[in-house]
Amino acid sequence: MRHTLFQAFFLSFILIIAQQISSVLFAWHIIPLTEISLVILVFIIALGTENKLILLTACFTGLLLDLWSPSGFGTIALALTLTLSISIEIFHRALTNKSLSALLILGVTATFTYRIIIFLINSTQFLKNPESVWKALLDSMMKGGVQAVTHSMFLLILFVGSRLVSKRLHPHYVHSS
Amino acid sequence: MQVVSTKKLLIPILVFIFFIIFINRTEFLGIAKNNIIKVFEPVLSTSFKISQSTYSFASNFFRTSRDLRSENETLHAQLLEQTQLKAETTRLRMENTSLLNLLHYTSSTLNKISAQVIGVGTESTVQSLIIDRGLNDGVTIGDPIIAEGGILIGTVWKTQEKESIIELITDNQSRIGTSILNKDRSIGIATGSHGLSVEVEMIPQDEVITEGDIAITSGIEKSIPRGLIIGTVLSIKKEASEPFQTARLQLPIELNKLSWVAVLSQ
């Protein structure tokens, strides 16, 4: 357990640096086009990593990202952990063939799940201004659409890269495991 | 294929997160958070600066010579216009100073606190930046943030001991009382448009706005003084069936290239 905790801390550290770099490098105006931490964690699911490590990393990464988040403390940690647990369930129940399409479906689902959870957690702010809820929802989904495309591109790069160096995402690995 | 359940793992993790949220306001967690921020700040700030420089280099590299030529022509025209404006401003400033002296007017009571941009907010649903000034420096929620030249870029959304998070004016939830410097001195509300630009809403249909008119803060909010520049009118959206028209603004600066800003604190 201690080993897993250490690994999760280390991964979280790497992920928040990656997130900060990607927020600037892959931004259009000031809009971050990628939630790189989400993309990497989704990819780690597809690699067949231990669930405990994925969920702990999601929790620690979320709590660290919450330190610099405009939303209430805990929002990203909750959203990231719930999104990843849903993604793990989907991946192990429905998308078992480890193909590129399965990975992309998982990426798109995780992107929209994450945005919906964040939107629901932040929805209390619309109590003061209920008429803005639809505009905010539309905006969030539009950005979600853009993010789904960029996340898919990143997953494609990671998929191709990993196939060159590892056998984990080859179909025969699934059969043998 | 074995179905792996995450329920057993998820419940203790969620309990842990809720516990952290619950004790968030206690002093103990405040100290822990500040220490973590202190450890991460140099890493965050360095990675932000490196990626900002890389972004600037890449965006300049991919510009074509045609873009540069057209930008040069625009800048020449603007320079000529600015020279004329400068002469006019100098005359008005002298006139204003003598009038203010007559009225014994003391200028704004707001303090300017310079701050460095050290990162981008970690949540992509809100357009935000992180600055290295916080509660210890006198920054409070709602304080306006300006860039060089008195250009409003946003307001303080959240403060911590040594850092603050700014909500940019391009964010959808941002609302700033605005005055357009046209013949009618139209007033409206500047709101972010999908994080890309700013639109001034609620301008009465009968008032005449033209492209190039300057939009400034109206001073209706207690913490935001009148006269901070928001942008210039780029286009106007007017529909006969609507009681109000909307002006789309062009921002005078690129928000993703900001390094230094100033907080106007009470």
Boltz contact constraints between the chains, C-beta under 6 A:
constraints:
  - contact:
      token1: [A, 17]
      token2: [B, 47]
      max_distance: 6.0
  - contact:
      token1: [A, 20]
      token2: [B, 44]
      max_distance: 6.0
  - contact:
      token1: [A, 20]
      token2: [B, 47]
      max_distance: 6.0
  - contact:
      token1: [A, 20]
      token2: [B, 48]
      max_distance: 6.0
  - contact:
      token1: [A, 20]
      token2: [B, 119]
      max_distance: 6.0
  - contact:
      token1: [A, 21]
      token2: [B, 47]
      max_distance: 6.0
  - contact:
      token1: [A, 21]
      token2: [B, 51]
      max_distance: 6.0
  - contact:
      token1: [A, 23]
      token2: [B, 120]
      max_distance: 6.0
  - contact:
      token1: [A, 24]
      token2: [B, 51]
      max_distance: 6.0
  - contact:
      token1: [A, 24]
      token2: [B, 52]
      max_distance: 6.0
  - contact:
      token1: [A, 24]
      token2: [B, 55]
      max_distance: 6.0
  - contact:
      token1: [A, 25]
      token2: [B, 51]
      max_distance: 6.0
  - contact:
      token1: [A, 25]
      token2: [B, 55]
      max_distance: 6.0
  - contact:
      token1: [A, 27]
      token2: [B, 256]
      max_distance: 6.0
  - contact:
      token1: [A, 29]
      token2: [B, 196]
      max_distance: 6.0
  - contact:
      token1: [A, 30]
      token2: [B, 127]
      max_distance: 6.0
  - contact:
      token1: [A, 30]
      token2: [B, 255]
      max_distance: 6.0
  - contact:
      token1: [A, 30]
      token2: [B, 256]
      max_distance: 6.0
  - contact:
      token1: [A, 31]
      token2: [B, 195]
      max_distance: 6.0
  - contact:
      token1: [A, 32]
      token2: [B, 124]
      max_distance: 6.0
  - contact:
      token1: [A, 51]
      token2: [B, 4]
      max_distance: 6.0
  - contact:
      token1: [A, 51]
      token2: [B, 6]
      max_distance: 6.0
  - contact:
      token1: [A, 51]
      token2: [B, 9]
      max_distance: 6.0
  - contact:
      token1: [A, 52]
      token2: [B, 9]
      max_distance: 6.0
  - contact:
      token1: [A, 55]
      token2: [B, 9]
      max_distance: 6.0
  - contact:
      token1: [A, 55]
      token2: [B, 13]
      max_distance: 6.0
  - contact:
      token1: [A, 59]
      token2: [B, 13]
      max_distance: 6.0
  - contact:
      token1: [A, 65]
      token2: [B, 122]
      max_distance: 6.0
  - contact:
      token1: [A, 67]
      token2: [B, 37]
      max_distance: 6.0
  - contact:
      token1: [A, 68]
      token2: [B, 122]
      max_distance: 6.0
  - contact:
      token1: [A, 68]
      token2: [B, 130]
      max_distance: 6.0
  - contact:
      token1: [A, 69]
      token2: [B, 122]
      max_distance: 6.0
  - contact:
      token1: [A, 69]
      token2: [B, 123]
      max_distance: 6.0
  - contact:
      token1: [A, 70]
      token2: [B, 121]
      max_distance: 6.0
  - contact:
      token1: [A, 70]
      token2: [B, 123]
      max_distance: 6.0
  - contact:
      token1: [A, 70]
      token2: [B, 126]
      max_distance: 6.0
  - contact:
      token1: [A, 70]
      token2: [B, 128]
      max_distance: 6.0
  - contact:
      token1: [A, 70]
      token2: [B, 157]
      max_distance: 6.0
  - contact:
      token1: [A, 70]
      token2: [B, 158]
      max_distance: 6.0
  - contact:
      token1: [A, 70]
      token2: [B, 165]
      max_distance: 6.0
  - contact:
      token1: [A, 71]
      token2: [B, 123]
      max_distance: 6.0
  - contact:
      token1: [A, 73]
      token2: [B, 24]
      max_distance: 6.0
  - contact:
      token1: [A, 74]
      token2: [B, 17]
      max_distance: 6.0
  - contact:
      token1: [A, 74]
      token2: [B, 21]
      max_distance: 6.0
  - contact:
      token1: [A, 77]
      token2: [B, 17]
      max_distance: 6.0
  - contact:
      token1: [A, 78]
      token2: [B, 17]
      max_distance: 6.0
  - contact:
      token1: [A, 81]
      token2: [B, 13]
      max_distance: 6.0
  - contact:
      token1: [A, 85]
      token2: [B, 6]
      max_distance: 6.0
  - contact:
      token1: [A, 85]
      token2: [B, 10]
      max_distance: 6.0
  - contact:
      token1: [A, 88]
      token2: [B, 6]
      max_distance: 6.0
  - contact:
      token1: [A, 92]
      token2: [B, 3]
      max_distance: 6.0
  - contact:
      token1: [A, 92]
      token2: [B, 4]
      max_distance: 6.0
  - contact:
      token1: [A, 93]
      token2: [B, 3]
      max_distance: 6.0
  - contact:
      token1: [A, 96]
      token2: [B, 1]
      max_distance: 6.0
  - contact:
      token1: [A, 118]
      token2: [B, 125]
      max_distance: 6.0
  - contact:
      token1: [A, 136]
      token2: [B, 172]
      max_distance: 6.0
  - contact:
      token1: [A, 139]
      token2: [B, 172]
      max_distance: 6.0
  - contact:
      token1: [A, 139]
      token2: [B, 194]
      max_distance: 6.0
  - contact:
      token1: [A, 140]
      token2: [B, 125]
      max_distance: 6.0
